[in-house]
Amino acid sequence: MSHDSPEPDFHVEPLSRADLPVDTVEMARFLVGKTLTHDRPEGRASGRIVETEAYPIGDPAAHHFTGLTRRNRSLFRERGHCYVYLGYGVSWLANVSSESDGVGAGVLLRALEPLEGVKLMRERRGRDRLADLASGPGKLSMAMDIHRGQDGLDLCGESSLWLGHAIRPVGEIGVSVRIGITKAADKPWRFFEHGSAFLSGPRKLNL
């Protein structure tokens, strides 16, 4: 299949909330290989999730650590909701809430393997190389046109941004420490599809 084909040769079934584990670290692993889709007026963009990071209950590196605020309230919603924030004042970053209602925790979506809407992704990113379109959390959000307007969306509901089942079996899942944090930096809470060409981060963490 051509990645730019308007007629994909696969069909993605949406994930239900019941499909999602009620544990942040388990969900971070579970989401590797699953599909993220964004339906916009200009067309659909989708990709396989190939890299995630868990930010579980009590994690000092997480936005929810200091409690519920107006900014982070989406992290306290029932698992399967979108939390979007501006990282370092530069890039929007997309997360999935991951525990029960009222409990703060989330999974950061770090990288995608582009599937549909590659032309749109290239225009949004100003890049042509497929492996560079969504190989990092900021790149992912830009390629998928995710911003503050998607904060709070139900990714297991009828919204334009949604999670789907895997279109093919996931490869071996690798585990490493998380990237770009200083607190709880030794926790093995980053998960990735081993051997994927679409990962972010230093090569030594992807082996």
N, C-alpha and C positions, 0 to 999 in steps of 0.2 A: 504493500500500500504506500502511495505517496503521502508524506505527512501533510501536504497542502490539499489533499483530495477533499472535496466537499461532501463526499459520500464515504464515511468510514466503514471498514469492513468488520466492525464490532458494535455491540450494543451494551451500554452500561446500565445496570440496574442500580437505582438509588439505595444507599445504606439506610436502614432504619435505626432509630435510637437503640432499639433492643440489640442490634448487631454490635454496638460499641461496648467494650469492656468498661466496667465502673472502677477503673484504676488508671491513674495517669501514665505510669510507666508501661503498663500493659497496652494502653491505647497507643502510645507512641510507637511501640513495636508493631501493633496491629495495623496501623495506618500505612506502613511501608508496603507499597504495591497497590494500594487502593487508588481510586481516581478522584480528582478534583475537577469540577466543571463550572464554568461561568458563562451563562447565557446573557449576552448583551445585545442591544439593538443592531450593532454592526456585525454580529455573528457570535458563534460559540467558540470558546477556547477551552481545552481540557488537557490534562496531563496526568501521568502516573506519579504518585508521591514516592520519591526514592530516598528521602532523608527527612528525619524528624528529630526533635529534642523534647524531652519531658521536663516539665516544671511542676513537680508534684506538691502536695500539701506540705506546708512548713518549709518550703525551699527558700532560703535567704536570697537567692538570685532572682526570684520571681516577683512580678508586679503585685501579686496578691498577698505577699508576705506581711505587709503592714496593715492589711485589712481592706474592707470594701470601700471604694471611693467611686465618684461619678465616672472617672476615667476608666477604671478597671472592672466595672460592674459586670461586663459580659463574661469575665472569667468565673464569676460566681453563679452563672446560669447552669441549668442542667446540661450534662454532657452533650456535645454535638452542636454547640453554638459558636459563632465566629467572634473572635476578639481581635481587633485590628488596632495597632498603635504605631506611632511615628518613632522609629528607632534612630537615636542620636540626632533627631531633628532633620533627618535626611530621607529615609525610606520607610514606607508603610510595611509592616510585618504582620502576617496572618497566622492566627492561632486557633486551636479548637479547644473549647472548654471541655473538661474531662472528668468531672466528678458529679455528685448529686447537687441539686438546686441549693444554693446558699453556701456551698463549699468552694473556695477558690483554688483553682488548679488549671493547667492548660498544656497543650502540646503545640510547639512552634513548628510550622511547616517550612522546612529549610530548602528543599529542592524538588523539582519536577522534571520528568521526561516528557517533553511536549508531544501531544497526540493530535488534537484538532486545533484549527485556528492558528497554525504556525505563521501564516502571512500576517495576521493581526499582531502576534507576539513580536515578530521582527520589526514591524512598524512602531510598536510601543517602546521597544527596547533600543531601536536604532542600531541593531546588530543583526548579522546574517547567520553566524555560526550556530547551528542547532544546539550544540552542547552548552553554549553560553547564555541561552535565552532565559533559563530559570534555575541556574545553578547557584543558588544563594537565596536567602529569604527576601531581600529587597528586590532582587531580579525577578523572583517568582511573582511577587505582588504586582510589579510593573507589567510583566508579561501578561498576567491574568486580569489586569485592570481592577485590582483590589485596593481599596482605600478606606478612609474613615466611614464612607457611606455604607460599607458592608458590615460595620461593627454591629454585633447583636443579631445578625441573621441566623436563622435556624438552618443549619447545613443538612439536617435530616427532614426538612419540611418542603414547602412549595416555593422556596425562594429561588432567585436566579443563580445563586452560588450554592453548590451542593456537593456532597460526598457520594461516591459510588463504589460498587464492588470492583475488584480487580478484573482486568480484561484478559489477563494471563497469569499463570502461577508466578509468584514472587521468587526471586533467587535467594541465595543464602543471605541472611540478615546479619550485618556486622554491627558491632557495638564499640563506642568510644566515649571519651569524655566530651563535654560540650565545648562549644567554640565561642570565644569572645566574652567570657565572663571571668570574674575574679572570685566571687563567693561560691562555695561548694563546687569548685572547679574540677575536683577529682572524681565527681560522681559519674558513673558509666551510664549516662542517660541520653546519649545520642545514638540513633539507630539509622541504618542505611542499607540499601541493597548493594551487596558486595559485587564489585566489578562494573557497576553502572558508570557510564560515561558522563552522567549529568550531575554528579555530586559537587558540593562546595567544600571548602576547607582545605587544609594542607594534605598532601598526598599521604603522609605518614599516618594520618588518622583514618584513611580509607582502605588500608591494607587488611 
